[in-house]
Amino acid sequence: MISQSPPGKEPLEAGNMAYKRESIKWILTISTRRDTMFQQWLGNQLKHPKGPLSKWVGKYMQKGNDEINLWTIDLLDPGVDEALLEVGIGNGATLNRIASSKKVRKIYGIDLSEDMIKEAVKLNKKFIEDGIMELQQGNVLFLPYKESTFDTVFSVHTIYFWTDIDRGLSEIHRVLKSGGKLFLSITDKSQMEQMERTKDFHLIHIEEIEKRLSNHLFQPIELHQKGMHWCIEATK
């Protein structure tokens, strides 16, 4: 005996299935749009953390950049009598590590974000009070320091946000002592291009950075690589 569905049931079930498919497509579309909007928001925050979630963004950057930050610190290997500057300090965790483990004479740091400076000051209160560290809001295009102030300048994951790379390199060259070194740590452009949040970043090839450093009289220039990360070491 062949069972038969009641009249009208097949169209009803087909209609329900079509409705479910459309609902799933709508949910996926909304989820994708929300994710894209979040990634765009995050990308803007990484450039300049501000607002009620800036503290969270600072911790997000600290955790996400931990590997490249530790590697960069090892490459720096600053001397006892050196003055060191970090451009783009975030919440100040990297400078805190340097101050805690390295006997550097003086540590300076700047960041575009006033919120990040506040967090960095809280984290490094002891070092600031002891006169070991000075932190302030600032821009790499207009470094608030005299010529030939630093033995070492370093920056991790910030060059993508410089509105004028040549101006930034010129300013760093100005504040470095003769023989001083610049360390620029970045992630390979091909890797960065795969991230949704980097769509508005000014991604740049290693070779282009080398060329610009040479134009600003940095010599010699050495490249260090660890996985997808690069550190460009340039001497004034």
N, C-alpha and C positions, 0 to 999 in steps of 0.2 A: 504493500500500500504506500503510495507516495503522498507525503504530507505536503500541504500547501499553506503558504502564509495567507492570512486574511487579506482581503482586497485592500489595497492602499498602503500596506505595511512596507513593501519594498521601496516605494518612493519616499516614504517617511524616513526609513533607515538611511537611504542614500542622501537625503537632505541633511540628516543629522551628521553623517560623516563629512559632508562638504562643509557644514558649519564648523565642525571640530577642526578640520584642516585650515580653514580661514582664520579661526581663532588662534591656532598655534602659530600661523604665519604672522598674525598681528602682534602676538606676544613677543615673538623673536625679533620682529622689526622694532618694536618699542625698546626691547632690551638692548639691541644693537645701537639704537640712537642714544639711549641713556649712557651706554658704555663709551660711545664716541664723545658725547658731551662731557663726561667725567674725565676722559683722557685729555681733552682740550683744556678743561679747567685745571687739571693737574699740571699740564705742560706750562701754563701761564704761572701757576704757583711756584713751580720749580725755578722759573726765571726770577721771580720777585715775591717770595712768600709774604702774605699779609692777610689780616683779618682774623676771625675767631679760630680758624683751623690752621693758622700758620705754625703753631707749635707742633701739631701732628705732621705737617709737611716737613718740618725740620727733622723730626725723628724718622720719617720715611726716607729722606735723603741720606741721613746718617746710616741707616740700616742698608739701604740699597747700594751705597758707595763704600761700604766698609772694606771690601776686598781691595779696591783700587786705592783707597786712602792709606791702608796699611802698607801696601806695596810702595806707594809714593814716599811715605815716611822713611822706609828702608833705603830708598834711592837717595833721599836728601842727605842723610848722614851728616847733619850740621856739626860744626866744631863748637868748642866751649865758649869761645869769645865772639861768636857770630851773632849778627842781628838778622832776624828772619821775618818775612812778610808772607801771609797767605791772602790771596785775593779770592773773595767769595767763601767766607768761613762757615756759612750755614749756622747751625746752633753751637758752633765752637768746639765740637767733640774732637776733631783732629788736632787742633791746637792744644787742647787739654792733654791729649796723649803725648804730644811732643814735650810739653812743659813737665809732664809727670815722669818721662823716661829719658829725656835728653837734657844735658846741661848746656843749654843755650843762653847766651847773655841776655838777649831781649827778644821777645816775640810780639809781632804786630799783626793785626788782622782787620780787614774791612769787608763790608757786605752792603749791597744795595738796600737790603731789607732792614728797616728799623726794628721790626719784630724779631728778626733773627739776632740782631745785635743785643737786644734785651735778653734773649735766651742765652746767648753766649756769655754775657756778663754774669748772669746768675751761675752758670756752670763753672766759670773760671774766676769767681770772686776772690778766692785765696791768692791766685797768681797775680791778679790785678792789684790787690792790696799790698802784695810783697814787691811790687814794682817790676815784676818779670814780664808782664803782658800789658799791652795797650790795644783796645778795640774801639772801632768807631765806624759809623755809617760812612760809606764812601763809594766812589765809582772809579774803575780802572782807567777810565778816560781822563780823569783829573785826580791823580793820586796826591793826597795831602801831605807829601813828604819832600824833604830837600833832596837835591842831587847827591848821588853816591852815598846813600844811607844804608843800604842792605847788602849783606853778603849773599843771601839767598832769597829768591821770590818763587813761590809756587802757587799753582791753582789747579783744582781738580773739577772737571766737568763744568767749566764756566765760559769757555771761549765761544760756545754756541750762542751765548746771550749778549756778547759784546756788540754794540751797535756800530762800532768802528774798530775793527781788529788792528789795523795799522796804528791808529792812535793809541790803543791799549798797549801794543808792543813797544811803541816809542816811549810811553810813560814809564813802563817797566825798565826799559834800557836806561832811562834818565835816573831813576832812583837806585839802580844797582851800582855797586862799586866796581872799579876796574877788576876784571877777573871773577866778578860775581856770577852766580848761576841762576838761570830760570828753569823751572821744571813745570811743564804743561802736560797734565794727564787727561786723556780723553778715551772714549770708546770708538772703535773702528766705525767709520761712516756707514759701511754696508750693514752693520748690526743696528746702528741707530735708526736707519731708514725703515727698519721693520717695525718700529714702535709707533703706535698711534699718537702718543703724546708728544713726539718729536716733530710733528708735521710743520710747526712754525719755528723750529730751531734753525739756526744758521749752521748747518752741518758742513764740515770742511775736511778735505783730504789731508792726510799727513804730509804729502809732498807740497801742498799749497802752504801749509804752515811753515815748513822748512824754508821755502822760497821767501816768504815774508820775513822770517827771522833773519835770513841772510841780507835782505834789503835794509834791515835795521841794524846791521853791523854786528850781529851775533855770530861768533865763530870761536871754536868749532861747535858743531851741532851733532849730538848723538841721539840715536833712537833706541829705546828699550821697549820690549814687548812681553806681555804676559797674557796668553790667551787672546781675547778680543780687545784687551786694553793696550794702549800705547802711552809712553811717557817720553816727551821730547825734552832733552837736556841741552840747553844752549848757554854758552859762556859769552859774557860781554868782553 
